[in-house]
């Protein structure tokens, strides 16, 4: 399960990195890099899922003015 979640959030992180590079958006670059790296640090699937959802929501929340 952790492998699948790592692949899922790593893919989302790659998209964020590409988008951040094209748009010169540091928040997308930083969150993208973290999304790619963090699944290697955690072994608990629930923790990987929760952290991934929170990290994925950060650029969206910043765009909407929530953060």
C-alpha positions as CSV (number, residue, x, y, z in Angstrom):
1,X,0.0,0.0,0.0
2,X,2.8,2.4,0.8
3,X,4.4,1.7,-2.5
4,X,1.2,2.6,-4.3
5,X,0.7,5.8,-2.3
6,X,4.4,6.8,-2.9
7,X,3.8,6.3,-6.6
8,X,0.6,8.3,-6.5
9,X,2.0,11.3,-4.6
10,X,5.3,11.1,-6.4
11,X,3.4,11.6,-9.6
12,X,1.5,14.5,-8.3
13,X,4.8,16.0,-7.1
14,X,6.3,15.6,-10.5
15,X,3.4,17.5,-12.0
16,X,3.8,20.2,-9.4
17,X,7.5,20.5,-10.2
18,X,6.9,20.9,-13.9
19,X,4.1,23.4,-13.3
20,X,6.2,25.4,-10.8
21,X,9.1,25.5,-13.2
22,X,7.0,26.7,-16.1
23,X,5.1,29.3,-14.1
24,X,8.1,30.3,-11.9
25,X,6.1,29.4,-8.8
26,X,8.3,28.6,-5.8
27,X,5.4,27.1,-3.7
28,X,4.7,24.5,-6.4
29,X,8.5,23.7,-6.8
30,X,8.9,23.2,-3.0
31,X,5.7,21.2,-2.5
32,X,6.5,19.1,-5.6
33,X,10.0,18.2,-4.3
34,X,8.6,17.3,-0.9
35,X,5.9,15.1,-2.4
36,X,8.5,13.2,-4.4
37,X,10.9,12.7,-1.4
38,X,8.6,12.2,1.7
39,X,7.2,8.7,0.9
40,X,10.8,7.4,1.4
41,X,10.8,8.7,5.0
42,X,7.6,7.1,6.3
43,X,6.6,3.4,6.4
44,X,3.1,3.9,7.8
45,X,0.5,4.0,5.0
46,X,-1.9,6.1,6.9
47,X,0.8,8.7,7.7
48,X,1.9,8.7,4.0
49,X,-1.7,9.3,2.9
50,X,-2.4,12.1,5.4
51,X,0.8,13.9,4.7
52,X,0.3,13.5,1.0
53,X,-3.2,15.0,1.1
54,X,-2.1,17.9,3.2
55,X,0.9,18.6,1.0
56,X,-1.2,18.3,-2.2
57,X,-3.8,20.8,-0.8
58,X,-1.2,23.5,0.1
59,X,-0.9,25.1,-3.4
60,X,-4.7,24.9,-3.9
61,X,-5.4,26.5,-0.6
62,X,-2.8,29.2,-1.2
63,X,-4.4,30.0,-4.6
64,X,-7.8,30.3,-3.0
65,X,-6.5,32.6,-0.2
66,X,-7.2,30.1,2.6
67,X,-3.5,30.1,3.7
